C-alpha cells in the first residue's frame, strides 16, 4: 500500500479531527466506532483517547 496523501476524519464520539494516510486519491473513507471482521482499515485514536476505525472503500 503506497500512501499518496493524508486526509482529516472526525472522531464519531467527539468530532475531534485526526489525520489518516490514504493509499489512493479516489478512495472513500468510512468512519466507524466498531471494528469489522474483514476489510482494509486503520485504527485511530483521537486526542481525547477515543478509539475508532476507518475503512478504505
Number of C-alpha atoms within 10 A of each C-alpha: 6 8 11 10 11 14 12 11 18 14 23 16 13 11 11 15 14 15 12 17 13 19 14 14 11 8 11 11 16 12 19 16 14 11 16 11 5 7 10 9 16 15 15 18 13 19 12 11 8 14 17 19 19 21 18 15 11
